[in-house]
Amino acid sequence: MSSFHRDTWVEVDLDCIYENVQAIQEHVTQDVTVIAVVKANAYGHGDAQVANVALEAGAKYLAVSFLDEAMSLRQQGITAPILVLGASRVSDLPLAAKEDITLTVFQKEWVEEATSAYQGSKEVKLHLKLDTGMGRIGARSKEEVAQILELIEKASNLQTEGIYTHFATADELQSDYVERQFERFHTLLNQITNKYRIPMIHCGNSATTLRFPKRIFNAVRVGIAMYGLTPSPEMEPELPFPLKEAFSLHTKLVHVKRLSIGESVSYGATYTTKEEEWIGTVPVGYADGWIRKLQGMNILVDGKLAPIVGRICMDQFMIKLPHELPIGTKVTLIGEQDGKKISSNDVAAKLDTINYEVPCMISYRVPRMFWRNGSIMEVRNYLQTNH
């Protein structure tokens, strides 16, 4: 339990994550493996803390973007299987073997180099990524897929444990492109499964898992839904069960002043009072991830909405208060106060982006406070601890 010395913090409700994972597992049935995606420090929520609670709730596998993220989990005592979704170096195969980390493969040349360079006796598990229309990483042709699998089959220290693809438009109501990708995936699978036995087959991200439970095979990769956020606003009315948002962001007023008519606030004097106004200073800024484009956004103070006035500074911004309030009054940027709520969706709408980006952009400078069973389980100050 580390401490922090500023009145700004994130709260992560791990009970929400636990309930979301349980609901997802029930939705897909018990014979489907839930892979909890905890890349990017668990979308800004805290990698090991989220991983542990997801595993408690029934997830059997974890997924990250690159090997360093997998190593972070191992160093924090996580022993569950971990899949690296992105590219890895062939030179890191011995480390993956030692730490029992599964790698993604998607290039014949990579496998050729691996079979030549890796001479270790410990087997490395691989998942073959297919590009069925995302245009990112993945083998595309039947010929390359066959060549990759044949090379792995001949290697005594490599094993194809899984095969997967990723849908580009599963969160959009129009499903034509999803169906096209699914058919491509299915065609390649028919070619593969006639010759090779591959234990795990997965194409389901959060949107696919929620919308197309008959399109998920025997494993799903659940990211944004685990954190209680809908993959897209269009999906909100279609959710098969309610999601519980786990992330909130809070701070406290550090200064309150009354300004006369015609006084300006912050850099560039872009805001000028039109009447006598109470202005509060909030110790959060763009270095914390609360970027300048959020000028004008409403936040919550004393249970009431208050707009951000003037430009957001690196470490502070100002709000127009509903009335005079004492220093130390709690301010909520994301979360609830007195029945009113500002969600990550609201912040994303202001920024004209997706909700995925919102918790990810809140920087390491902001301590994370983890709640479990209604009480604080842990506080992590990334400025004081090695992550």
C-alpha positions as CSV (number, residue, x, y, z in Angstrom):
1,M,0.0,0.0,0.0
2,S,1.8,3.1,-1.2
3,S,0.9,6.7,-0.3
4,F,0.5,9.8,-2.4
5,H,0.8,13.5,-1.7
6,R,-1.6,15.2,-4.1
7,D,-5.3,15.5,-3.9
8,T,-6.0,13.8,-7.3
9,W,-6.6,10.1,-7.7
10,V,-8.2,7.4,-9.8
11,E,-10.6,4.9,-8.2
12,V,-10.9,1.4,-9.8
13,D,-13.8,-0.6,-8.5
14,L,-12.6,-4.2,-8.9
15,D,-16.0,-5.5,-7.9
16,C,-17.4,-4.0,-11.1
17,I,-14.7,-5.8,-13.1
18,Y,-15.4,-9.1,-11.3
19,E,-19.1,-8.8,-12.0
20,N,-18.5,-7.9,-15.7
21,V,-16.3,-10.9,-16.2
22,Q,-18.8,-13.2,-14.5
23,A,-21.6,-11.9,-16.7
24,I,-19.5,-12.4,-19.8
25,Q,-18.7,-15.9,-18.8
26,E,-22.3,-16.7,-18.2
27,H,-23.2,-15.1,-21.6
28,V,-20.8,-17.3,-23.6
29,T,-21.3,-20.4,-21.4
30,Q,-18.7,-22.2,-19.3
31,D,-17.1,-24.2,-22.1
32,V,-15.7,-21.0,-23.7
33,T,-12.4,-19.7,-22.4
34,V,-12.4,-16.0,-21.4
35,I,-9.2,-14.3,-22.3
36,A,-9.0,-11.1,-20.2
37,V,-7.2,-8.3,-22.2
38,V,-5.0,-6.3,-19.8
39,K,-2.8,-4.5,-22.3
40,A,-1.9,-0.9,-21.7
41,N,-1.8,-1.3,-17.9
42,A,-5.3,-2.8,-18.2
43,Y,-6.6,0.1,-20.2
44,G,-5.2,2.4,-17.5
45,H,-6.9,0.5,-14.7
46,G,-3.9,-1.4,-13.3
47,D,-2.6,-4.5,-14.9
48,A,-1.9,-7.0,-12.1
49,Q,-4.9,-5.8,-10.0
50,V,-7.3,-6.3,-12.9
51,A,-5.6,-9.6,-14.0
52,N,-6.0,-11.1,-10.5
53,V,-9.7,-10.2,-10.2
54,A,-10.5,-11.3,-13.8
55,L,-8.9,-14.7,-13.0
56,E,-10.9,-14.9,-9.8
57,A,-14.1,-14.2,-11.8
58,G,-13.4,-17.1,-14.2
59,A,-11.0,-15.9,-16.9
60,K,-8.5,-18.6,-17.7
61,Y,-6.1,-16.6,-19.9
62,L,-4.7,-13.1,-20.1
63,A,-3.7,-11.0,-23.2
64,V,-1.3,-8.1,-23.6
65,S,0.2,-6.2,-26.5
66,F,3.9,-7.0,-26.2
67,L,6.4,-9.0,-24.2
68,D,7.3,-6.2,-21.7
69,E,3.7,-6.1,-20.6
70,A,3.7,-9.9,-20.1
71,M,6.9,-9.6,-18.1
72,S,5.3,-6.9,-15.9
73,L,2.6,-9.4,-15.0
74,R,5.1,-12.2,-14.3
75,Q,7.2,-9.9,-12.1
76,Q,4.0,-9.1,-10.1
77,G,3.4,-12.7,-9.4
78,I,0.8,-13.6,-12.1
79,T,1.3,-17.2,-13.2
80,A,-1.7,-17.6,-15.5
81,P,-1.2,-18.2,-19.2
82,I,-0.5,-14.9,-21.1
83,L,-0.9,-14.3,-24.8
84,V,1.2,-11.5,-26.5
85,L,-1.1,-10.1,-29.2
86,G,1.5,-8.1,-31.0
87,A,4.8,-8.8,-32.7
88,S,7.7,-10.2,-30.8
89,R,11.4,-10.6,-31.6
90,V,12.8,-14.0,-32.4
91,S,15.7,-13.3,-30.1
92,D,13.1,-13.2,-27.2
93,L,12.0,-16.8,-27.7
94,P,14.2,-18.1,-24.8
95,L,12.6,-15.5,-22.5
96,A,9.1,-16.5,-23.6
97,A,9.9,-20.1,-23.0
98,K,11.3,-19.5,-19.6
99,E,8.3,-17.4,-18.5
100,D,5.7,-19.6,-20.2
101,I,4.4,-16.7,-22.3
102,T,2.5,-17.4,-25.5
103,L,3.5,-15.5,-28.6
104,T,1.5,-14.5,-31.7
105,V,3.0,-15.5,-35.1
106,F,1.8,-14.1,-38.5
107,Q,4.8,-14.3,-40.9
108,K,6.4,-17.2,-42.6
109,E,9.8,-15.5,-42.4
110,W,9.5,-15.1,-38.6
111,V,8.9,-18.8,-38.2
112,E,11.8,-19.7,-40.5
113,E,14.1,-17.5,-38.4
114,A,12.7,-19.0,-35.2
115,T,13.2,-22.6,-36.2
116,S,16.8,-21.8,-37.0
117,A,17.7,-19.5,-34.1
118,Y,15.8,-21.0,-31.2
119,Q,17.5,-24.1,-30.0
120,G,16.0,-24.3,-26.5
121,S,14.4,-27.5,-25.3
122,K,11.4,-25.9,-23.7
123,E,8.4,-25.6,-26.0
124,V,7.0,-22.2,-26.9
125,K,3.3,-21.9,-27.5
126,L,2.2,-19.9,-30.5
127,H,-1.1,-18.5,-31.7
128,L,-1.4,-17.9,-35.5
129,K,-3.0,-14.6,-36.3
130,L,-5.0,-14.4,-39.6
131,D,-5.8,-11.1,-41.3
132,T,-9.3,-11.5,-42.6
133,G,-9.9,-7.8,-43.3
134,M,-8.4,-5.8,-40.5
135,G,-5.4,-5.0,-42.5
136,R,-3.1,-4.9,-39.5
137,I,-1.0,-7.9,-38.7
138,G,-1.8,-11.5,-39.8
139,A,-1.3,-14.0,-42.5
140,R,-3.7,-13.5,-45.4
141,S,-3.2,-16.3,-48.0
142,K,-4.0,-20.0,-47.7
143,E,-0.4,-20.7,-49.0
144,E,1.3,-18.7,-46.3
145,V,-0.9,-20.1,-43.5
146,A,-0.1,-23.6,-44.7
147,Q,3.6,-22.9,-44.8
148,I,3.6,-21.4,-41.3
149,L,1.8,-24.3,-39.8
150,E,4.0,-26.8,-41.5
151,L,7.2,-25.1,-40.3
152,I,5.8,-25.1,-36.7
153,E,4.8,-28.7,-36.9
154,K,8.3,-29.7,-37.9
155,A,9.9,-27.9,-35.0
156,S,10.1,-29.9,-31.8
157,N,10.2,-26.8,-29.6
158,L,7.3,-24.8,-31.1
159,Q,3.6,-25.6,-30.7
160,T,0.5,-24.1,-32.4
161,E,-1.8,-23.7,-29.4
162,G,-4.3,-21.3,-31.0
163,I,-5.5,-19.5,-34.2
164,Y,-7.4,-16.2,-34.3
165,T,-8.5,-13.2,-36.2
166,H,-9.9,-9.7,-35.3
167,F,-13.1,-8.1,-36.6
168,A,-12.8,-4.5,-37.7
169,T,-16.5,-3.5,-37.5
170,A,-18.1,-5.8,-34.9
171,D,-19.1,-2.7,-32.8
172,E,-21.1,-1.2,-35.8
173,L,-24.8,-2.1,-36.3
174,Q,-24.2,-2.9,-40.0
175,S,-22.8,-6.4,-39.9
176,D,-22.0,-7.1,-43.6
177,Y,-18.3,-6.7,-43.1
178,V,-18.2,-8.9,-40.0
179,E,-19.9,-11.6,-42.0
180,R,-17.4,-11.3,-44.8
181,Q,-14.5,-11.5,-42.3
182,F,-16.1,-14.5,-40.6
183,E,-16.5,-16.3,-43.9
184,R,-12.8,-15.7,-44.7
185,F,-11.8,-17.0,-41.3
186,H,-14.1,-20.0,-41.6
187,T,-12.7,-20.9,-45.0
188,L,-9.1,-20.8,-43.7
189,L,-10.1,-22.8,-40.7
190,N,-11.6,-25.6,-42.8
191,Q,-8.2,-25.9,-44.6
192,I,-6.3,-25.9,-41.3
193,T,-8.4,-28.2,-39.1
194,N,-8.5,-30.9,-41.7
195,K,-4.8,-31.4,-41.2
196,Y,-3.9,-29.8,-37.8
197,R,-5.4,-30.1,-34.3
198,I,-5.4,-26.6,-32.8
199,P,-6.9,-26.4,-29.2
200,M,-7.9,-22.7,-29.1
201,I,-9.8,-20.8,-31.8
202,H,-11.0,-17.3,-31.2
203,C,-12.3,-14.3,-33.2
204,G,-14.4,-12.6,-30.5
205,N,-13.4,-9.2,-29.1
206,S,-15.8,-7.5,-26.7
207,A,-18.2,-6.4,-29.4
208,T,-18.3,-9.8,-31.1
209,T,-18.7,-11.5,-27.7
210,L,-21.7,-9.4,-26.8
211,R,-23.4,-9.3,-30.2
212,F,-22.5,-12.5,-31.9
213,P,-22.2,-15.3,-29.3
214,K,-22.5,-17.9,-32.1
215,R,-19.5,-16.5,-33.9
216,I,-16.9,-17.0,-31.1
217,F,-15.7,-20.6,-31.3
218,N,-14.1,-21.8,-28.0
219,A,-12.4,-18.6,-26.6
220,V,-13.1,-14.9,-26.5
221,R,-10.8,-11.9,-26.0
222,V,-12.6,-9.5,-23.7
223,G,-11.2,-6.0,-23.2
224,I,-13.4,-2.9,-23.0
225,A,-16.5,-4.7,-21.8
226,M,-14.6,-6.1,-18.8
227,Y,-14.0,-2.5,-17.7
228,G,-17.7,-1.8,-17.9
229,L,-17.6,0.3,-21.1
230,T,-19.6,-0.4,-24.3
231,P,-17.5,-1.0,-27.4
232,S,-19.5,1.7,-29.2
233,P,-22.5,4.0,-28.4
234,E,-24.6,2.3,-31.1
235,M,-24.4,-1.0,-29.1
236,E,-25.8,0.5,-25.9
237,P,-29.4,-0.5,-26.6
238,E,-28.4,-4.0,-27.7
239,L,-26.4,-5.0,-24.6
240,P,-27.4,-8.5,-23.4
241,F,-26.7,-7.5,-19.8
242,P,-25.7,-4.2,-18.0
243,L,-22.0,-3.3,-17.8
244,K,-20.6,-1.7,-14.7
245,E,-18.1,1.1,-15.2
246,A,-15.0,0.5,-13.0
247,F,-13.0,3.7,-13.6
248,S,-13.5,7.1,-11.9
249,L,-11.3,10.2,-11.5
250,H,-11.4,12.6,-8.6
251,T,-9.6,15.6,-7.1
252,K,-10.2,18.5,-4.7
253,L,-10.5,22.3,-5.0
254,V,-7.2,23.9,-4.0
255,H,-8.2,27.5,-4.4
256,V,-11.4,29.5,-4.6
257,K,-11.7,33.2,-5.6
258,R,-14.4,35.6,-6.6
259,L,-13.8,37.5,-9.9
260,S,-15.5,40.7,-10.9
261,I,-17.1,41.3,-14.3
262,G,-14.6,41.5,-17.2
263,E,-11.8,39.4,-15.5
264,S,-10.0,36.8,-17.7
265,V,-9.0,33.3,-16.7
266,S,-5.9,31.2,-17.8
267,Y,-3.5,31.3,-20.8
268,G,-4.6,33.4,-23.7
269,A,-7.4,35.0,-21.8
270,T,-9.9,33.0,-23.7
271,Y,-12.5,33.2,-21.0
272,T,-13.8,36.4,-19.5
273,T,-16.4,36.7,-16.8
274,K,-19.7,38.3,-17.8
275,E,-20.8,38.7,-14.2
276,E,-19.3,38.2,-10.7
277,E,-18.2,34.5,-10.6
278,W,-16.8,32.1,-8.1
279,I,-13.8,30.4,-9.8
280,G,-12.2,27.2,-8.4
281,T,-8.8,25.9,-9.2
282,V,-8.4,22.2,-9.7
283,P,-5.0,20.5,-9.5
284,V,-5.2,18.4,-12.7
285,G,-3.9,19.2,-16.1
286,Y,-2.8,17.9,-19.5
287,A,0.3,16.3,-18.0
288,D,-2.2,14.1,-16.2
289,G,-4.1,13.3,-19.4
290,W,-6.8,15.9,-19.0
291,I,-6.0,17.5,-22.3
292,R,-6.6,21.1,-23.4
293,K,-9.4,20.1,-25.8
294,L,-11.6,19.4,-22.7
295,Q,-12.0,23.1,-22.1
296,G,-15.7,23.7,-21.6
297,M,-16.4,20.2,-20.4
298,N,-18.7,20.0,-17.4
299,I,-17.4,18.2,-14.2
300,L,-19.1,17.6,-10.9
301,V,-18.5,19.6,-7.7
302,D,-20.8,19.6,-4.7
303,G,-23.2,17.4,-6.7
304,K,-23.6,20.0,-9.4
305,L,-22.2,20.4,-12.9
306,A,-19.5,23.0,-13.3
307,P,-17.9,24.0,-16.6
308,I,-14.1,24.2,-17.2
309,V,-13.3,27.8,-18.0
310,G,-10.2,29.0,-19.7
311,R,-7.4,26.9,-21.1
312,I,-6.4,23.8,-19.3
313,C,-2.8,24.1,-18.0
314,M,-0.2,21.4,-17.6
315,D,-1.0,20.8,-13.9
316,Q,-4.2,22.8,-13.2
317,F,-7.4,24.1,-14.6
318,M,-10.2,26.4,-13.5
319,I,-14.0,25.8,-13.2
320,K,-16.9,28.1,-12.7
321,L,-18.4,27.2,-9.4
322,P,-22.2,27.3,-8.8
323,H,-21.5,29.3,-5.6
324,E,-18.7,29.8,-3.1
325,L,-17.3,26.4,-1.9
326,P,-14.6,25.6,0.6
327,I,-11.1,24.5,-0.4
328,G,-10.9,20.8,-0.2
329,T,-14.4,20.2,-1.8
330,K,-14.3,17.0,-3.8
331,V,-14.4,17.3,-7.6
332,T,-15.3,14.4,-9.9
333,L,-14.1,14.4,-13.5
334,I,-15.3,10.9,-14.2
335,G,-17.7,9.2,-11.9
336,E,-20.8,10.0,-9.7
337,Q,-21.8,12.6,-7.2
338,D,-25.2,12.8,-5.6
339,G,-26.9,10.8,-8.3
340,K,-25.3,12.7,-11.2
341,K,-22.7,10.9,-13.4
342,I,-20.0,11.8,-15.9
343,S,-18.9,8.7,-17.7
344,S,-15.9,7.9,-19.9
345,N,-18.4,8.0,-22.8
346,D,-19.2,11.7,-22.0
347,V,-15.5,12.6,-22.0
348,A,-15.0,10.6,-25.3
349,A,-18.0,12.5,-26.9
350,K,-16.4,15.8,-25.9
351,L,-13.1,14.7,-27.5
352,D,-14.8,13.2,-30.5
353,T,-13.0,9.9,-29.8
354,I,-13.8,6.4,-28.4
355,N,-14.2,5.5,-24.7
356,Y,-11.2,3.2,-24.9
357,E,-8.9,6.2,-25.1
358,V,-10.2,7.9,-22.0
359,P,-8.9,5.7,-19.1
360,C,-5.7,5.0,-21.2
361,M,-4.9,8.7,-21.4
362,I,-4.9,9.3,-17.6
363,S,-1.2,9.3,-17.0
364,Y,1.0,7.5,-14.5
365,R,1.2,10.7,-12.4
366,V,-2.3,10.0,-11.1
367,P,-2.3,7.4,-8.3
368,R,-4.7,4.5,-8.6
369,M,-6.8,3.5,-5.6
370,F,-8.3,-0.1,-5.9
371,W,-11.5,-0.9,-4.2
372,R,-12.6,-4.5,-3.5
373,N,-15.6,-5.7,-1.5
374,G,-16.5,-2.1,-0.6
375,S,-13.1,-1.1,0.9
376,I,-9.7,0.1,-0.3
377,M,-7.6,-3.0,-1.2
378,E,-4.5,-1.2,-2.5
379,V,-3.1,2.2,-3.5
380,R,-0.6,2.3,-6.3
381,N,1.5,5.5,-6.8
382,Y,3.5,4.9,-10.0
383,L,5.8,7.7,-9.2
384,Q,7.0,5.8,-6.1
385,T,6.9,2.2,-7.2
386,N,8.5,0.2,-10.0
387,H,5.8,-1.0,-12.3
